Amino acid sequence: MTAQRKWSADVTGHSDALDLEEHIFESHDPKKIAASLKRSAEHSDRRKAGPFQSAMSMLNFYINRAGKNLSAAQKKVLEDAKDELRALFGRPKED
């Protein structure tokens, strides 16, 4: 495994900002993913940004790092999780 892969896997698994539920990004339920990220972000006392930004950043980080290894179906689930996360935080949906 390359150093870069180890680095990104370490960030996802051991984020200093959020305590993530194990394998949450493998879920096929966008609502479950969003709820878990929201819960983690709100309970973290180590994050440097607000809960919404921290949760969305971790989701975007995972999508970007998974890249070509992410199936189209799972990428759709994760993109839908962004909308669910926005809804949970009372933010407008992006078009």
MOCOR-V468328 format. One line per field, one symbol per residue. ss: DSSP state (H for helix, E for strand, C for the rest). Layout:
ss = ???
This chain:
ss = CCHHHHHHHHHHHCCCCCCCCCCHHHCCCHHHHHHHHHHHHHHCCCCCCCHHHHHHHHHHHHHHHHHHHCCHHHHHHHHHHHHHHHHHCCCCCCC
